[in-house]
Amino acid sequence: MHAQLSYWERETFFNAIDVAIIGSGIVGLNAAITLKEKQPNWNIVILERGVLPIGASTRNAGFACFGSLTELIDDVENGKEEEVFHLVERRWQGLKKLRERIGDQALGYKEWGGYEIFKADEIDIFQNCNAKISYFNEKVRKITGFADTYQDVSLTKNQFGFKGVHHLILNRAEGQIHTGKMMNALLSIAHHKGIKIYNGIEIKQMEEEKDKVVIHTSNNWKISSQQVLVATNGFARQLFPDLQIEPARNQVLITQPIPNLKIKGCFHYDRGYFYFRNIDNRILLGGGRHLAKQEEATNSFGTTPFIQNELKQLLENVISPHQKVAIDQWWSGILGVGAKKTPIIKKISERIIVAIRLGGMGVALGSLVGEKGAQVLLS
Ligand SMILES: Cc1cc2nc3c(=O)[nH]c(=O)nc-3n(C[C@H](O)[C@H](O)[C@H](O)COP(=O)(O)OP(=O)(O)OC[C@H]3O[C@@H](n4cnc5c(N)ncnc54)[C@H](O)[C@@H]3O)c2cc1C
């Protein structure tokens, strides 16, 4: 039997809500902060089912990335070039916004570059990328401000201690952040602005009435709000089954600290299906969901022996073949993906807005998606 809300609880915590935001990931927090900046007198409440915002925002790899060359080439070949560079620009602008809002130090931001690495059997892919470096540099020059964002740095391949890596392309404008610090800073900004965040509240369903939305929670509470912004990303179909978004689990490991770690920066392997970076003298490595697409198309957390084994093999055979490293922790997070890479930010009814589907680039896109969601709500 769930405890009913008392008169005091209802009057104090859930009364006269102007906007209820569902989900306190990077999007929900940015939406709330933007709304509070524009409407300081509004009562803005975030309802989050986890004790922490447990989805993707506290579990990602912290790449502040906006597009590797293989990805951009692929996207241009399969879509409209204009749209591809528009999305790159939004990612760049999103990162700028995040850095301005939080500050590089609080964010743990390091502009150590991102490397795409190519194996012996990927020589054709590398050559194709290499031939297009000048073209893409020209295209992104207006966005990053660098004349040489992408560079062939294959000559440096021995400095990292990899095995079987034949070529590397550097993206000098790519950075990395400390994911925990980012979320801690966003939560603290939201608290300081007077946004109320209630954890442990799972939304099961919503009913829109003429003058409000009634939110039903899993503990049978009914909470009313003038408007609702849904920022539940990979879990969005639990509330709205018709939305074009799928959950995708990503498994991650982190090693014990490694003396004299040679890796510095973000690394994209196997066309970005695997990714790794340095953090606190450790290696963080994740990805591989393309090898078990069906099994990983889930919104259940957890790890599987199959992906764990793939990640271990990569760590031992390619990333750190000369030095045995011990794995310290494993975890997983849930992405929201779809056939298109663009986020879904729209009203789905008069008083309910969704801001979801950030794919693997939520660090870059999250600030703008939250902001845009807030704008749609205010429009
Ligand atoms: C392992 C991993 C690595 C990644 N690496 C990177 C990277 O390096 N760079 C990058 O840019 N992006 C990366 N991403 C993607 C990025 O983390 C996401 O795109 C971004 O965090 C999405 O933010 P969000 O706020 O939309 O969703 P989330 O962070 O998932 O937040 C959604 C929130 O909604 C809550 N919620 C869900 N359903 C309900 C409900 N019914 N009621 C109440 N609350 C609910 C959840 O608990 C969650 O806290 C990675 C993702 C993963 C999983």
PDBQT file of the ligand as one rigid body, heavy atoms in Angstrom, charges set to zero:
ROOT
HETATM    1  C1  LIG A 401      27.614   4.668 -21.882  1.00  0.00    +0.000 C 
HETATM    2  C2  LIG A 401      27.297   5.940 -22.571  1.00  0.00    +0.000 A 
HETATM    3  C3  LIG A 401      28.326   6.713 -23.097  1.00  0.00    +0.000 A 
HETATM    4  C4  LIG A 401      28.044   7.931 -23.704  1.00  0.00    +0.000 A 
HETATM    5  N1  LIG A 401      29.083   8.719 -24.088  1.00  0.00    +0.000 NA
HETATM    6  C5  LIG A 401      28.834   9.956 -24.560  1.00  0.00    +0.000 A 
HETATM    7  C6  LIG A 401      29.904  10.824 -24.846  1.00  0.00    +0.000 A 
HETATM    8  O1  LIG A 401      31.064  10.507 -24.628  1.00  0.00    +0.000 OA
HETATM    9  N2  LIG A 401      29.614  12.047 -25.355  1.00  0.00    +0.000 N 
HETATM   10  C7  LIG A 401      28.318  12.437 -25.576  1.00  0.00    +0.000 A 
HETATM   11  O2  LIG A 401      28.103  13.550 -26.078  1.00  0.00    +0.000 OA
HETATM   12  N3  LIG A 401      27.284  11.647 -25.280  1.00  0.00    +0.000 NA
HETATM   13  C8  LIG A 401      27.513  10.418 -24.763  1.00  0.00    +0.000 A 
HETATM   14  N4  LIG A 401      26.475   9.613 -24.440  1.00  0.00    +0.000 N 
HETATM   15  C9  LIG A 401      25.111  10.098 -24.668  1.00  0.00    +0.000 C 
HETATM   16  C10 LIG A 401      24.641  11.100 -23.610  1.00  0.00    +0.000 C 
HETATM   17  O3  LIG A 401      25.027  10.678 -22.332  1.00  0.00    +0.000 OA
HETATM   18  C11 LIG A 401      23.118  11.238 -23.698  1.00  0.00    +0.000 C 
HETATM   19  O4  LIG A 401      22.766  11.619 -25.013  1.00  0.00    +0.000 OA
HETATM   20  C12 LIG A 401      22.565  12.289 -22.745  1.00  0.00    +0.000 C 
HETATM   21  O5  LIG A 401      23.059  12.107 -21.450  1.00  0.00    +0.000 OA
HETATM   22  C13 LIG A 401      21.045  12.231 -22.737  1.00  0.00    +0.000 C 
HETATM   23  O6  LIG A 401      20.572  13.111 -21.748  1.00  0.00    +0.000 OA
HETATM   24  P1  LIG A 401      19.029  13.166 -21.397  1.00  0.00    +0.000 P 
HETATM   25  O7  LIG A 401      18.866  14.181 -20.343  1.00  0.00    +0.000 OA
HETATM   26  O8  LIG A 401      18.251  13.327 -22.645  1.00  0.00    +0.000 OA
HETATM   27  O9  LIG A 401      18.668  11.713 -20.875  1.00  0.00    +0.000 OA
HETATM   28  P2  LIG A 401      19.074  10.936 -19.551  1.00  0.00    +0.000 P 
HETATM   29  O10 LIG A 401      20.359  11.353 -19.010  1.00  0.00    +0.000 OA
HETATM   30  O11 LIG A 401      18.902   9.474 -19.844  1.00  0.00    +0.000 OA
HETATM   31  O12 LIG A 401      17.972  11.403 -18.511  1.00  0.00    +0.000 OA
HETATM   32  C14 LIG A 401      16.663  10.900 -18.514  1.00  0.00    +0.000 C 
HETATM   33  C15 LIG A 401      16.190  10.872 -17.085  1.00  0.00    +0.000 C 
HETATM   34  O13 LIG A 401      14.803  10.567 -17.062  1.00  0.00    +0.000 OA
HETATM   35  C16 LIG A 401      14.539   9.751 -15.936  1.00  0.00    +0.000 C 
HETATM   36  N5  LIG A 401      13.305   9.044 -16.199  1.00  0.00    +0.000 N 
HETATM   37  C17 LIG A 401      13.077   8.130 -17.170  1.00  0.00    +0.000 A 
HETATM   38  N6  LIG A 401      11.803   7.727 -17.149  1.00  0.00    +0.000 NA
HETATM   39  C18 LIG A 401      11.201   8.379 -16.119  1.00  0.00    +0.000 A 
HETATM   40  C19 LIG A 401       9.869   8.375 -15.584  1.00  0.00    +0.000 A 
HETATM   41  N7  LIG A 401       8.892   7.618 -16.107  1.00  0.00    +0.000 N 
HETATM   42  N8  LIG A 401       9.594   9.176 -14.531  1.00  0.00    +0.000 NA
HETATM   43  C20 LIG A 401      10.560   9.968 -13.970  1.00  0.00    +0.000 A 
HETATM   44  N9  LIG A 401      11.846  10.006 -14.457  1.00  0.00    +0.000 NA
HETATM   45  C21 LIG A 401      12.147   9.218 -15.514  1.00  0.00    +0.000 A 
HETATM   46  C22 LIG A 401      15.744   8.835 -15.846  1.00  0.00    +0.000 C 
HETATM   47  O14 LIG A 401      15.894   8.301 -14.536  1.00  0.00    +0.000 OA
HETATM   48  C23 LIG A 401      16.882   9.780 -16.250  1.00  0.00    +0.000 C 
HETATM   49  O15 LIG A 401      17.503  10.365 -15.137  1.00  0.00    +0.000 OA
HETATM   50  C24 LIG A 401      26.704   8.370 -23.841  1.00  0.00    +0.000 A 
HETATM   51  C25 LIG A 401      25.664   7.593 -23.343  1.00  0.00    +0.000 A 
HETATM   52  C26 LIG A 401      25.955   6.388 -22.712  1.00  0.00    +0.000 A 
HETATM   53  C27 LIG A 401      24.816   5.563 -22.172  1.00  0.00    +0.000 C 
ENDROOT
TORSDOF 0
